[in-house]
Amino acid sequence: MNFVLNERIHKMRKKVLVVDDTVFMRTSLRLLLERNDFEVVGEADNGLAAINKYREFMPDLVTMDITMPEMDGLQALKAIRQINANAKVVMVSAMGQEAQVRESILNGAISFIVKPYKDENVINTLRKIVEL
């Protein structure tokens, strides 16, 4: 009986891909998400890796930094939205200027979280998004 219940809970957890070029931010987000019943299925440290991991895991949600090496988050966002027009990508970046927010939303980001963030704001935002 416990196995069946645990399996149902596991299937209900939303799968997240965490994309950020800093290990500290990826680890912080992973721990925050896992403490709040999200399943982090993968991590990427640049936009190219994010696209490959998105294809591999097809997560319910992606948290995406903007400024990264090799390919930035805006370019990765566009590529992921070409793979899946319904992809739910939330930009999480210290670059909270209006231009980046506008460009992210125009290119399909579902929300924008500015670093440093409050844990409860991140969780509330992500829970609302996965319920859409």
MDTraj code that builds the backbone (N, CA, C; nanometers):
import mdtraj as md
import numpy as np

residues = "MET ASN PHE VAL LEU ASN GLU ARG ILE HIS LYS MET ARG LYS LYS VAL LEU VAL VAL ASP ASP THR VAL PHE MET ARG THR SER LEU ARG LEU LEU LEU GLU ARG ASN ASP PHE GLU VAL VAL GLY GLU ALA ASP ASN GLY LEU ALA ALA ILE ASN LYS TYR ARG GLU PHE MET PRO ASP LEU VAL THR MET ASP ILE THR MET PRO GLU MET ASP GLY LEU GLN ALA LEU LYS ALA ILE ARG GLN ILE ASN ALA ASN ALA LYS VAL VAL MET VAL SER ALA MET GLY GLN GLU ALA GLN VAL ARG GLU SER ILE LEU ASN GLY ALA ILE SER PHE ILE VAL LYS PRO TYR LYS ASP GLU ASN VAL ILE ASN THR LEU ARG LYS ILE VAL GLU LEU".split()
xyz = np.array([
    [0.0818, -0.1191, 0.0000],
    [0.0000, 0.0000, 0.0000],
    [0.0865, 0.1259, 0.0000],
    [0.1901, 0.1281, 0.0852],
    [0.2786, 0.2436, 0.0898],
    [0.3460, 0.2692, -0.0436],
    [0.3861, 0.1600, -0.1110],
    [0.4517, 0.1756, -0.2400],
    [0.3608, 0.2463, -0.3395],
    [0.2354, 0.2078, -0.3432],
    [0.1390, 0.2687, -0.4356],
    [0.1218, 0.4167, -0.4039],
    [0.1077, 0.4499, -0.2772],
    [0.0922, 0.5892, -0.2366],
    [0.2170, 0.6695, -0.2704],
    [0.3343, 0.6147, -0.2404],
    [0.4596, 0.6833, -0.2726],
    [0.4744, 0.7034, -0.4229],
    [0.4342, 0.6041, -0.5002],
    [0.4417, 0.6147, -0.6462],
    [0.3497, 0.7252, -0.6969],
    [0.2304, 0.7371, -0.6411],
    [0.1373, 0.8439, -0.6810],
    [0.1939, 0.9812, -0.6483],
    [0.2495, 0.9945, -0.5287],
    [0.3092, 1.1222, -0.4877],
    [0.4246, 1.1559, -0.5800],
    [0.5081, 1.0571, -0.6109],
    [0.6225, 1.0792, -0.6995],
    [0.5756, 1.1278, -0.8371],
    [0.4687, 1.0670, -0.8887],
    [0.4187, 1.1064, -1.0205],
    [0.3560, 1.2453, -1.0182],
    [0.3047, 1.2877, -0.9039],
    [0.2405, 1.4175, -0.8930],
    [0.3429, 1.5304, -0.8817],
    [0.4636, 1.4998, -0.8369],
    [0.5668, 1.6015, -0.8234],
    [0.6014, 1.6567, -0.9604],
    [0.6122, 1.7870, -0.9691],
    [0.6446, 1.8504, -1.0967],
    [0.7949, 1.8454, -1.1209],
    [0.8307, 1.8101, -1.2440],
    [0.9711, 1.7965, -1.2825],
    [1.0265, 1.9311, -1.3276],
    [1.1442, 1.9661, -1.2745],
    [1.2052, 2.0958, -1.3029],
    [1.3475, 2.0769, -1.3533],
    [1.3838, 2.1571, -1.4532],
    [1.5211, 2.1683, -1.5003],
    [1.5733, 2.3028, -1.4507],
    [1.6846, 2.3010, -1.3778],
    [1.7441, 2.4225, -1.3214],
    [1.8646, 2.4616, -1.4065],
    [1.8612, 2.5857, -1.4603],
    [1.9675, 2.6323, -1.5484],
    [2.0284, 2.7599, -1.4917],
    [2.1563, 2.7526, -1.4568],
    [2.2298, 2.8681, -1.4056],
    [2.3775, 2.8357, -1.4192],
    [2.4595, 2.9358, -1.4495],
    [2.6017, 2.9089, -1.4680],
    [2.6783, 2.8967, -1.3367],
    [2.6169, 2.9296, -1.2239],
    [2.6877, 2.9166, -1.0961],
    [2.6368, 2.7943, -1.0190],
    [2.7311, 2.7174, -0.9677],
    [2.6986, 2.5982, -0.8899],
    [2.6170, 2.6378, -0.7670],
    [2.6542, 2.7479, -0.7030],
    [2.5837, 2.7914, -0.5825],
    [2.4345, 2.8126, -0.6101],
    [2.4013, 2.8825, -0.7179],
    [2.2600, 2.9096, -0.7493],
    [2.1861, 2.7816, -0.7856],
    [2.2483, 2.6947, -0.8633],
    [2.1826, 2.5682, -0.8990],
    [2.1556, 2.4851, -0.7739],
    [2.2541, 2.4782, -0.6863],
    [2.2382, 2.4008, -0.5637],
    [2.1313, 2.4622, -0.4742],
    [2.1335, 2.5942, -0.4599],
    [2.0336, 2.6629, -0.3763],
    [1.8925, 2.6381, -0.4283],
    [1.8748, 2.6533, -0.5597],
    [1.7428, 2.6305, -0.6182],
    [1.7005, 2.4854, -0.6046],
    [1.7938, 2.3938, -0.6303],
    [1.7630, 2.2502, -0.6189],
    [1.7120, 2.2193, -0.4778],
    [1.7850, 2.2621, -0.3774],
    [1.7462, 2.2335, -0.2386],
    [1.6115, 2.2969, -0.2048],
    [1.5905, 2.4202, -0.2464],
    [1.4634, 2.4879, -0.2225],
    [1.3487, 2.4123, -0.2880],
    [1.3664, 2.3749, -0.4130],
    [1.2611, 2.3054, -0.4864],
    [1.2321, 2.1673, -0.4261],
    [1.3371, 2.0931, -0.3955],
    [1.3177, 1.9590, -0.3411],
    [1.2507, 1.9623, -0.2040],
    [1.2792, 2.0645, -0.1243],
    [1.2127, 2.0791, 0.0068],
    [1.0645, 2.1116, -0.0095],
    [1.0263, 2.1552, -0.1289],
    [0.8885, 2.1976, -0.1528],
    [0.8180, 2.1114, -0.2567],
    [0.8554, 1.9840, -0.2616],
    [0.7867, 1.8823, -0.3415],
    [0.7980, 1.8974, -0.4929],
    [0.9046, 1.9613, -0.5386],
    [0.9362, 1.9600, -0.6810],
    [1.0469, 1.8568, -0.7000],
    [1.0532, 1.7993, -0.8188],
    [1.1588, 1.7036, -0.8511],
    [1.2537, 1.7681, -0.9520],
    [1.3771, 1.7913, -0.9123],
    [1.4754, 1.8475, -1.0037],
    [1.5327, 1.7309, -1.0843],
    [1.4966, 1.7272, -1.2129],
    [1.5370, 1.6151, -1.2982],
    [1.6702, 1.6400, -1.3666],
    [1.7146, 1.7657, -1.3673],
    [1.8417, 1.7961, -1.4307],
    [1.8864, 1.9366, -1.4018],
    [2.0152, 1.9598, -1.4291],
    [2.0756, 2.0911, -1.4133],
    [2.1611, 2.1178, -1.5353],
    [2.1726, 2.2462, -1.5702],
    [2.2588, 2.2856, -1.6817],
    [2.3283, 2.4159, -1.6449],
    [2.4514, 2.4322, -1.6956],
    [2.5280, 2.5515, -1.6614],
    [2.5406, 2.6503, -1.7774],
    [2.4724, 2.6220, -1.8877],
    [2.4679, 2.7162, -1.9997],
    [2.3478, 2.6821, -2.0884],
    [2.3176, 2.7722, -2.1811],
    [2.1999, 2.7551, -2.2648],
    [2.2027, 2.6335, -2.3551],
    [2.3204, 2.6016, -2.4103],
    [2.3301, 2.4834, -2.4979],
    [2.2991, 2.3562, -2.4196],
    [2.3582, 2.3449, -2.3004],
    [2.3317, 2.2282, -2.2161],
    [2.1841, 2.2239, -2.1769],
    [2.1242, 2.3405, -2.1540],
    [1.9820, 2.3469, -2.1164],
    [1.8931, 2.2888, -2.2258],
    [1.9223, 2.3222, -2.3498],
    [1.8429, 2.2717, -2.4623],
    [1.8521, 2.1191, -2.4687],
    [1.9734, 2.0668, -2.4554],
    [1.9925, 1.9217, -2.4591],
    [1.9222, 1.8534, -2.3427],
    [1.9329, 1.9105, -2.2241],
    [1.8671, 1.8512, -2.1061],
    [1.7150, 1.8638, -2.1188],
    [1.6676, 1.9715, -2.1781],
    [1.5232, 1.9852, -2.1979],
    [1.4723, 1.8721, -2.2863],
    [1.5411, 1.8477, -2.3971],
    [1.5018, 1.7381, -2.4870],
    [1.5042, 1.6034, -2.4152],
    [1.6065, 1.5833, -2.3323],
    [1.6235, 1.4562, -2.2623],
    [1.5144, 1.4332, -2.1580],
    [1.4829, 1.5352, -2.0779],
    [1.3934, 1.5168, -1.9634],
    [1.2510, 1.5668, -1.9845],
    [1.2287, 1.6560, -2.0808],
    [1.0973, 1.7164, -2.1046],
    [1.0299, 1.7546, -1.9711],
    [1.0934, 1.8434, -1.8950],
    [1.0409, 1.8801, -1.7633],
    [0.9115, 1.9602, -1.7732],
    [0.8407, 1.9680, -1.6598],
    [0.7191, 2.0485, -1.6516],
    [0.7517, 2.1974, -1.6465],
    [0.8723, 2.2295, -1.6016],
    [0.9102, 2.3673, -1.5768],
    [1.0613, 2.3819, -1.5877],
    [1.1053, 2.4987, -1.6356],
    [1.2484, 2.5303, -1.6429],
    [1.2716, 2.6622, -1.5711],
    [1.3721, 2.6659, -1.4821],
    [1.4179, 2.7936, -1.4271],
    [1.5448, 2.8282, -1.5043],
    [1.5506, 2.9499, -1.5595],
    [1.6567, 2.9847, -1.6530],
    [1.7226, 3.1174, -1.6175],
    [1.8534, 3.1131, -1.5951],
    [1.9318, 3.2350, -1.5789],
    [1.9444, 3.3010, -1.7164],
    [1.9737, 3.4298, -1.7196],
    [1.9913, 3.4975, -1.8489],
    [2.1374, 3.5000, -1.8905],
    [2.2248, 3.5484, -1.8043],
    [2.3653, 3.5667, -1.8397],
    [2.4430, 3.4394, -1.8114],
    [2.4821, 3.3708, -1.9205],
    [2.5578, 3.2462, -1.9095],
    [2.6536, 3.2355, -2.0267],
    [2.7594, 3.1547, -2.0118],
    [2.8533, 3.1342, -2.1230],
    [2.7929, 3.0454, -2.2325],
    [2.8557, 3.0448, -2.3464],
    [2.8203, 2.9642, -2.4637],
    [2.6891, 3.0047, -2.5289],
    [2.5818, 3.0084, -2.4524],
    [2.4531, 3.0543, -2.5039],
    [2.3758, 3.1117, -2.3864],
    [2.3260, 3.2345, -2.4031],
    [2.2550, 3.2956, -2.2905],
    [2.1130, 3.2392, -2.2764],
    [2.0492, 3.2770, -2.1665],
    [1.9176, 3.2238, -2.1352],
    [1.8090, 3.2642, -2.2328],
    [1.8194, 3.3836, -2.2902],
    [1.7185, 3.4263, -2.3877],
    [1.7245, 3.3413, -2.5143],
    [1.8453, 3.3125, -2.5613],
    [1.8594, 3.2263, -2.6788],
    [1.8093, 3.0844, -2.6485],
    [1.8424, 3.0342, -2.5294],
    [1.7969, 2.9005, -2.4908],
    [1.6447, 2.8970, -2.4775],
    [1.5877, 3.0030, -2.4222],
    [1.4417, 3.0135, -2.4109],
    [1.3769, 2.9996, -2.5486],
    [1.4278, 3.0736, -2.6455],
    [1.3723, 3.0688, -2.7814],
    [1.3825, 2.9269, -2.8390],
    [1.4969, 2.8619, -2.8188],
    [1.5167, 2.7269, -2.8725],
    [1.4235, 2.6259, -2.8039],
    [1.4081, 2.6376, -2.6735],
    [1.3200, 2.5466, -2.6004],
    [1.1759, 2.5659, -2.6446],
    [1.1356, 2.6897, -2.6672],
    [0.9989, 2.7168, -2.7127],
    [0.9777, 2.6641, -2.8557],
    [1.0844, 2.6501, -2.9341],
    [1.0709, 2.5872, -3.0664],
    [1.0521, 2.4361, -3.0523],
    [1.1153, 2.3777, -2.9521],
    [1.0982, 2.2347, -2.9257],
    [0.9566, 2.2082, -2.8758],
    [0.9099, 2.2949, -2.7835],
    [0.7780, 2.2787, -2.7240],
    [0.7181, 2.4174, -2.7021],
    [0.6233, 2.4539, -2.7837],
    [0.5613, 2.5865, -2.7750],
    [0.4917, 2.6098, -2.6417],
    [0.4608, 2.5021, -2.5705],
    [0.3945, 2.5140, -2.4399],
    [0.4911, 2.5040, -2.3222],
    [0.6209, 2.5048, -2.3493],
    [0.7200, 2.4943, -2.2419],
    [0.7017, 2.6076, -2.1424],
    [0.7106, 2.5730, -2.0148],
    [0.6973, 2.6726, -1.9082],
    [0.8377, 2.7071, -1.8586],
    [0.8834, 2.8256, -1.8967],
    [1.0169, 2.8712, -1.8600],
    [1.0045, 2.9966, -1.7751],
    [1.0691, 2.9939, -1.6593],
    [1.0721, 3.1083, -1.5687],
    [1.2150, 3.1599, -1.5662],
    [1.2328, 3.2845, -1.6013],
    [1.3648, 3.3450, -1.5988],
    [1.3968, 3.3832, -1.4545],
    [1.5160, 3.3446, -1.4088],
    [1.5621, 3.3767, -1.2736],
    [1.6971, 3.4432, -1.2905],
    [1.7003, 3.5758, -1.2749],
    [1.8229, 3.6471, -1.3063],
    [1.8406, 3.7711, -1.2210],
    [1.9649, 3.8057, -1.1978],
    [1.9973, 3.9293, -1.1263],
    [1.9749, 4.0501, -1.2166],
    [1.9630, 4.0255, -1.3437],
    [1.9426, 4.1351, -1.4382],
    [1.7939, 4.1680, -1.4447],
    [1.7457, 4.2423, -1.3473],
    [1.6034, 4.2692, -1.3376],
    [1.5589, 4.3926, -1.4126],
    [1.6389, 4.4385, -1.5064],
    [1.6013, 4.5581, -1.5815],
    [1.4807, 4.5308, -1.6708],
    [1.4056, 4.6332, -1.6915],
    [1.2810, 4.6221, -1.7667],
    [1.3002, 4.5614, -1.9053],
    [1.4091, 4.5957, -1.9726],
    [1.4330, 4.5458, -2.1089],
    [1.4450, 4.3930, -2.1107],
    [1.5175, 4.3346, -2.0150],
    [1.5334, 4.1892, -2.0113],
    [1.4015, 4.1206, -1.9747],
    [1.3271, 4.1825, -1.8831],
    [1.1972, 4.1264, -1.8455],
    [1.1067, 4.1254, -1.9680],
    [1.0987, 4.2376, -2.0371],
    [1.0130, 4.2495, -2.1552],
    [1.0545, 4.1503, -2.2631],
    [1.1845, 4.1422, -2.2909],
    [1.2322, 4.0512, -2.3951],
    [1.2033, 3.9054, -2.3583],
    [1.2205, 3.8709, -2.2309],
    [1.1925, 3.7346, -2.1861],
    [1.0458, 3.6995, -2.2061],
    [0.9574, 3.7890, -2.1647],
    [0.8131, 3.7636, -2.1764],
    [0.7720, 3.7586, -2.3238],
    [0.8251, 3.8495, -2.4045],
    [0.7928, 3.8494, -2.5478],
    [0.8381, 3.7213, -2.6168],
    [0.9423, 3.6585, -2.5635],
    [0.9939, 3.5352, -2.6235],
    [0.9398, 3.4092, -2.5574],
    [0.8385, 3.4253, -2.4724],
    [0.7693, 3.3079, -2.4220],
    [0.7923, 3.2712, -2.2769],
    [0.8760, 3.3466, -2.2043],
    [0.8918, 3.3167, -2.0614],
    [0.7576, 3.3402, -1.9931],
    [0.7247, 3.2554, -1.9003],
    [0.5955, 3.2651, -1.8338],
    [0.6019, 3.3574, -1.7122],
    [0.7248, 3.3785, -1.6599],
    [0.7425, 3.4686, -1.5462],
    [0.8899, 3.5053, -1.5355],
    [0.9196, 3.5988, -1.4445],
    [1.0552, 3.6477, -1.4252],
    [1.0769, 3.6680, -1.2760],
    [1.1796, 3.6048, -1.2213],
    [1.2135, 3.6192, -1.0795],
    [1.3503, 3.6853, -1.0707],
    [1.3585, 3.7916, -0.9910],
    [1.4823, 3.8671, -0.9780],
    [1.5620, 3.8166, -0.8575],
    [1.6927, 3.7913, -0.8811],
    [1.7851, 3.7556, -0.7736],
    [1.8328, 3.8846, -0.7072],
    [1.8583, 3.8867, -0.5775],
    [1.8308, 3.7787, -0.4842],
    [1.6808, 3.7684, -0.4606],
    [1.6335, 3.6478, -0.4444],
    [1.4904, 3.6243, -0.4294],
    [1.4591, 3.5741, -0.2890],
    [1.3333, 3.5847, -0.2540],
    [1.2854, 3.5260, -0.1285],
    [1.2310, 3.3882, -0.1623],
    [1.2711, 3.2898, -0.0844],
    [1.2317, 3.1511, -0.1112],
    [1.0816, 3.1358, -0.1311],
    [1.0024, 3.1958, -0.0425],
    [0.8573, 3.1790, -0.0519],
    [0.8005, 3.2401, -0.1798],
    [0.8622, 3.3465, -0.2287],
    [0.8170, 3.4059, -0.3557],
    [0.8433, 3.3123, -0.4732],
    [0.9586, 3.2473, -0.4715],
    [0.9922, 3.1528, -0.5787],
    [0.8933, 3.0369, -0.5776],
    [0.8717, 2.9779, -0.4613],
    [0.7828, 2.8616, -0.4516],
    [0.6400, 2.8989, -0.4904],
    [0.5908, 3.0117, -0.4401],
    [0.4545, 3.0543, -0.4750],
    [0.4403, 3.0760, -0.6248],
    [0.5391, 3.1410, -0.6853],
    [0.5357, 3.1657, -0.8304],
    [0.5365, 3.0344, -0.9073],
    [0.6256, 2.9442, -0.8726],
    [0.6366, 2.8175, -0.9460],
    [0.5134, 2.7297, -0.9272],
    [0.4574, 2.7288, -0.8085],
    [0.3352, 2.6491, -0.7862],
    [0.2199, 2.7020, -0.8719],
    [0.2057, 2.8327, -0.8802],
    [0.0992, 2.8906, -0.9647],
    [0.1204, 2.8517, -1.1102],
    [0.2444, 2.8548, -1.1546],
    [0.2746, 2.8268, -1.2954],
    [0.2464, 2.6808, -1.3302],
    [0.2842, 2.5877, -1.2452],
    [0.2624, 2.4457, -1.2781],
    [0.1158, 2.4078, -1.2712],
    [0.0340, 2.4906, -1.2081],
    [-0.1100, 2.4645, -1.2041],
    [-0.1802, 2.5149, -1.3296],
    [-0.1128, 2.5948, -1.4105],
    [-0.1741, 2.6487, -1.5332],
    [-0.2042, 2.5393, -1.6329],
])
top = md.Topology()
chain = top.add_chain()
for i, resn in enumerate(residues, 1):
    res = top.add_residue(resn, chain, resSeq=i)
    for name in ("N", "CA", "C"):
        top.add_atom(name, md.element.get_by_symbol(name[0]), res)
traj = md.Trajectory(xyz[None], top)
